[in-house]
Amino acid sequence: MKFKEFLVAILPHGHLNRSLRILIMVNTGMVFVMGLFAPFYAVYVEQIGGSVAFAGLSWAIFSIVAGVLILLFSKWELQVKEQELLLAVGYLIRAVVFLSYAFIDSLSQLIFTQILWGVAAALGTPAFDAIYHSHTANDRSSIIQWGSWEGFSHIAIGSAALIGGVLIQAFGFPAIFIGMSMVSLFLGVYVWKLPREVL
């Protein structure tokens, strides 16, 4: 079987409308960017003077802040008419977060950056889920539509971990963070500038 035929066989193009394809593309890009760094977070924290325990603490702060704010923001986000703008803002804030990582010179700055990342996740994650859901079918093909996102997401995470380790070893963390910030900025601007009817 030729590679093109293989792709046609495994990719459910017929079940994905334009909006879903765009959402998968942009959020897979964001997942890939985050995956370049996330598996090596404890190594990074140790390089800036923290311990493995502090890495755990700071990651916990990010995750708990994101979780609490998602619960608090959810009702408010329901009232936002253009939820794709929340998705874009989440990407733009992440661009600031990744740039901050490149220039961190204290552990307190890291904690602030983790809190900011939690805010970005709280704005962007429910918005993505809501927008994606709004474009999925109400029949059995929805499992293919959600499965497509989950499949691409996991492939991106795995690929990013492999590539990120090589890039970090070759160029160091700051260069990777700057690249991550630029990609996040591009994704945020791209979603912001999309015609509203697309998403």
N, C-alpha and C positions, 0 to 999 in steps of 0.2 A: 504494500500500500504506500502510495506517495505521501509526502508530508502534508501537502495541501488537502488531500482527501482525508487524512487523519484528523486535521484540524476541523474540517467540516463535520466529521463524524462525532467529535467530542464537544464541539461548541454549539450550543442550542440557539443559533442566530434567529431561527424562526419564531422563537418564543420571547425574544428581547426586542422591545420597541426602541426607538431612538433615545428616548429619555433614560431608559434603563442602561443602555450601552454607555451613554455619557456618564451617568452616575457611577457605574462600575469602573469606567476608565479613570475618573478623577479620584475616587476614593481608594482604588487599588494603588494609584500613584502615591497617595498620602500614606497608606499602610506600608508600602515599599520604603518610603522615606523614613518612617519611624522604625521600621525593621532593620535599617542600616545600623542603628545605634542601640536599640533596646536590649539586645542580648549581651551587650558589652558595657551596660550601664555601671555595674559594680567596679569594673576595671577603670572606667572614667572617674568615678568618685574617688577611688584610691589615688589616682594621679593628681587630683586637685587637693589632696590632703585629708580626705575622709576615710572612714573604715568601711568594711563590709556591712557592719551593723548600721552605720549612718546611711549607707546606700539603701538598705531596707527601709529605714525610717523615712527618708526623703521620697522613695517610691510610694510608700504607704500614704504619705501626705498628698501626693498627686492623685492617687486613686480614690482616697476618701473624699477629698475636695470635689473631684469630678462626680462621685456618686451622690454626695449630699446636694450639690448644685443641680444635678440632673433632676433630682426629686423636687427641688424648689422651683427650678425654671420651667418644668414641664407644663404646668397650667398656663404660665405666661406665654410660652412658645406656641401654645394652641391658638392664641389670639393674634399671633403674627401672621399676616396674610402672605407675605413673600418669604417663606421659610428657607428658600434657597439662599437668601442673603445671610441668614444665620450660619448656614453651612460655609459660605464664603468667609464670613468673619472668623469662624473657627479656624479655617486654614490660615488666614492672615495673622491671627494671634499666634498660631504655631510657628509662623515664620519668625516672629519676634522671639519666641521661646528658643528656637534652634540657634538664632543669632546670639542670644544671651549665653547659651552653652559655650559658644566659641570664645567668649571673653570673660568667663567666670573667674573671679580671683578670691572668692571667699565662700564658705559653706552657707552663710546666711543668704548670699545671692542665689545659691542653688535652691534653697528652700523657697525663696520668692518666685523663682523660675518654675518650680514644680507646682506652686499654687496657680500661677498664670496658665500653665499647661492644663491644670484641672478646669479652669474657667473655659478654655478653648474647647476641651472635650465636652463640657456641659452644654455649650452652645451648639457645637457641630454634630455630636453623635445622635441625639434625638431628632434633630432636623433631617439628617441623612435618612434615618429609619423611616420617618414620616413621609418624606418625599419619595423614597424608593417604594414604600408600600402603596402610595397613591397611584403609581404607574404599573402595579402588578395586577394580574388577572384575578378574578374571583372564582376560578375553577382550579382543576387539578394542575394546570400548567404553572401555577404560582410556585409550586415546589421546585420547578426547574428554574424559575426566575430568581428565587431566593438562593437556590443551590448554586447558581452561576456566580452570584456575588460572593458567597462563602468560599467556593472553590478558588476563584481568582485571588481572594484575600489570603488564603492559606499558601497558595503558590507564591504570592508576592512576599509574604513573611519569610518563607524558607529561602527564596532566592536572595532576599535582602540580607539575611543573616550570613549567607555564604559570601556574597559580594562585599558586605560591610566589613567583615573581618579582614579581608584582603586589603581593602582601601584604607582602613584605619591603620593597619600595620605599615602600609606604604607611605601614607601622607599625614597621619596623625589625626587626632580628633578635631582640632579647630577647622581644618580644611573641609572635612566631611560636614561639620555643622553649617558652615557657610553655604555649601552646596545644598544641604537639606533646606536651609532657609530660603534660598532662591527658588527651589522647586515649589515649596509651600506658598511663597508669594505668587508665583505664576498660577498655581491652581486656584488660589483665592481670587485673583483678578479675573481668571478665565470664567469661573462660576458667576462672579458678580456681573460680568459683561454679557453673559448669555441672555438672549431674549427671554423674557419672563415666561412666555408660553412653552418654552422648551422643557423646563422643569416644573 
